[in-house]
Amino acid sequence: MTTAATQTPITDFYPTRLPQEKWLKRTDPVVWGRWTPEAPLTRAETHAFEKNGFLVLNGVFSAAEVAALQTESARMRAGDAGLEPENIITEPGSDEVRTVFRLDEQNALFDRLARDKRIAGRVSYLLDDDVYLHQSRLNYKPGFTGKEFYWHSDFETWHAEDGMPRMRAISASVLLTDNDALNGPLMLMPGSHNTFVACAGETPENNHQTSLKKQEVGVPSQDSLTRMAKEFGVDYAAGRAGTVILFDCNTLHGSNGNITPFPRSNAFFVYNAWSNRVVSPFAAKAPRPAFLSSRDAEQPLVIESGKLG
């Protein structure tokens, strides 16, 4: 594996898409930064993230900030924002919007949200580096018909198909609606981030075209998921609108379908360390399109303070 710019060989520490599935021990830190009293997370919060692979931060954004984000979210889903068709993924079997990609590039308020110190500042501390957005999207799980997201490690796909070298990335989910145990919240296996499940099977050409609706390649086997669940258990991350969930790139996660009348919506930002920028894919013939994997970031994010709006 080489970088496109320098042709310097890069070691593949996490080979995947193999003839047979296997487990590999994580070789990267979970928390790259060193805690001090000035850190944007408490010592207990930092330890919880390192131990579990995720952290729920309640009440990060005010009701007024959430209302402004909800208004912009509804405008985008309604088709009033002039979104590019390639950035929209619909529900399997319907035209209802499931995901809007390139969220930060298509909406000024969500761009500001991505740069907010309350999210990006905390992620930068955990990764001990400047950060940029590897991906951003608006997730919407409608009431009654919202489909499930199957169990997976994001890093497995980002490594195999995007060329992300190391486990030095964190996802942030900003809840735009209340998430509870009933309406398909994010489920995670605490502690699973320390084991990389190298998945079986080659990457099909243009795999993203089907995996965005239903992921079948690059997911652990039912046997691995059963063993992981027995070892680590299954938890779910709930909270009121305005809550932020941070989770490590290798934490196994998924969500059930939503058959309640209450929709679930969140803004989702993937922060990658500036030193961990993507190279050529490790297990695919070509990288996924730019709306799934930013490959041309010119500089790290400029983190901003203060209220949204």
N, C-alpha and C positions, 0 to 999 in steps of 0.2 A: 504494500500500500504506500502511495506517495502523495504528497501535496501537489496540487495543480501548478502552484507558483514556483516551488523550489525543487520538485522531484526528489525531495529528501525522504528516504524510507521511513514509514511509520509502523511501529509494531501494533499488531492486532491483539490486544489483551483480552478481547471478548469475542472469539470466533463463534459464528452462529449460522443458521440455515444449513445445518449439517445433515449427513445421512441419518444420524440418530441423535435424539435429544440427549443433552447431558447438563449437569449442574456445574457451575464454576464459582469459586469464591471471589467475592468482590476484592479488588486490589487497590481501589481508590478510597480516600477519606469520604465520610459523609458530610461532616462539618470541616471545611477547609480553614476557616478563620479561628482565631483564638479569642475566647471570651474575655472581656474586660467589663468593668462597671459602666463604661460608656457605650457598650454594644446596644443595638436597637432591639435586641431580645434579651430576656432575663436569662440567668444561668439555667434555671429550671426549664424554660422554653427551649433553649439550645440543646440541653440534654435530651428532652423529649423528642425533638426532631431527629437527633442522632440515633436514639434508641429505636424509635418507631418508624422513621422514614416519612413522617408527616406531622403537621402541626395545625391546629385550628385556632385562629385568632378572631375572637368575637368582637363585634362593634367597632371595626376599624373605620368604616365610613358611616357618616351621619344619614339620617332619614332624608334630608334635603339632597345630599349627594346621590343617594340611591335613586331618588325620584327622578333626578336629571338623567341618570344613566338608563333608567327604565324607559323614559320618554324616547331617548335616542335608539334604544334597542327595539322598541315597538316600531319606530319609523323605518328601521332597516328591514325588519321582518315583513313589513307591509309593502315593501317594494318602492318606498318613496325616497330612497337615498341614492338611486342610480348605481347600484352595485354591479360589478362585472359578473356575468353568469358563471365563470369558472370558480368564483369565490363562494358559490352557494351550493350546499349539499342538502338534498331533501330527504325526508323520511322514506325508508324502504316501502314501496307500494303506494306512495302518495306524493303530492306536490308540496306538502307542508314543510317549511324550512326546518332543517335539523341543525345546520351549522353555517355560519358566515365566517369565512377566513379573511386574513389580512385586515383584521379589525382596526388596528392602529393606523393603517394607511388610508382607511376609508371614512374615518370619523375623528374629528378633532378632540372631542371629549374623551373618547376611549384611548386616543394617543396620549393625552395628558394622564389618564389613569395608569397606563402602562409605565409611565415615568415617575409615578408617585413614590415619594420616599418611604411611605408606609408599606409599600410592597417591594419595589426595586431596591430600596436601601437595605431592607432586611435580607433579601436574597443575595445582594452583593456581599454583605457581611458573612453569610453562611458559606458562600463560594470563595471568599477572600480574593475577589477580582472585580474588575469592571465587567459589566454585562451588556448583552445585546439581546434582541428578540429573535429567537430561532423560529418561532411561530406564534401567531395570535388568532384567536377566533371567539365568536359568540356562539355558545351552545344553547340550544333550546329544546326542551323535552316537553311537548304539549301534553295537556291532560287527555286521558282516555287512550291515546294512541302512541304515546312516546315509547320508542323501542329501547331495548337494553344496549349497553356497551359491554362486550365480552371482556373477560379477564385478560390483562396484558401488562407488560412492562413497556413504557414508552421508549426507554433507552434501546431496547432490542430493535425497534424499527428505526429509530434515529441513527443508530450505529450501522445497521445493515443497509438501509436504503438511502440515508442522508449523508453518512460519513462522519458522524460525531465521534471523535476518538475516545474520550474518557467520560466517566460518570461525574461530570462537573456541571450539571444543569438542574434546575428546579422549576417546577410548574406552580403557578399561582392561579387558583380559582376564586374569583370574586363573585359571591352569591348576589344575584339581582332579584331573587325571590326567596321566600323562606324555603329551606330544605329540611325535611323531616324524614322519619323512618319509612314513610309511606309513599312518597312521590318520586322514588327512584334516585336517592342521594348517592353520592360517591361512596363506594365501598373499597376498603383497602385491607391488605394483610400486613399488620404491623410487624416489622422485622424482616420482611421478605426482601427488602432493598439490599441486604448483604449477600444475597445469592443471585447470580445471573443464570437464568434458564436459557441455555443455548438451544434454540428451537430446531426442529427437524424440517427438511424440505427446502428446495431451491426457491428463490424469489421469482415469481412469474413476471414477464414483461408488463409494464404499466400496472403493477399490482395495486397502486393507489386508487385506480378507477373503481375497483370493487371493494377494497378494504375500508374506504371511508364510510360505506353503508353497512358493511358487515365484514369484520376482520376474521380471516380464516388462516392466513399464513403469518408466521411469526408470533403465534400464541402458544403458551404452554399446553402440554397434553392434559387430559383430565386426570391422569395418574399423578402428574407433577402438582397440579392444582390441589388435588386431594391431600397429598403429602404436605404441601405448604400450609394448607388450611388447618390440618391437624397439628402441625408444629407451631404455627404462629397465631392461629385464629383469624376471624374475620371481623372487622370493625366498620362502622360507617361514620362519615363526617357530616354532621347536620349543623344548622345554625340559621339565625334570622338573616334577612337581607342586609348586606353590609359586612357580613363575615368574610374573612379571607382564609382559604385553605392552602397551605404550602405543602408540596410533597416532592420527594426525591424522584429523580428521573427513572430509577429502577424499581420503585415500589410497585408491586402488583396491585392493580386496581381495576374496577369495572363498575357497572351499575345495573340495577334491574329496570324493567320497563315501568312505565307510569300509567296505571289504569285509574288513578284518582282524577277528579275534575280539576285538580290544581297543577298548573304547569310548573316546570322547574327550569330556571334560566341562570346562566352564569357567563361571565367574561373570563376567558382563559388565556394566560400568557405564559409562554415558555421562555425562561431566561437561561441563556448559555453563557458560560465564562468566556471572556474575550480571548483568553489563551487557549480555549478549547474549540475554536471555530472549525467548521466542517471541512473535510477533505473529500476525496473520492469515496463513493460508497464501499463498504467493506464486504457486502454480500448482495450486490445488485449490479446489473450492467450499466445503469445510468441513474443519476440522482433523481429524486422526485421533483416535481415542479416547484418553482420559487414560492408559490403561495403556501406550500407545506413546509418548506425548509429554506430560510433566508441564507443565501450564499454570497451576498454582495454588500454586507454591512460595512460602511466606510469608517465608522467610529463607534465607540460604546455609547450607550444611552446617557443622555444628560438627565440626571435625576433631579426632580423638582419637589419643593415643599409647598405647604399651604393647602387650603381647601380646593376642591374641584369647582370648576365653573368660572 
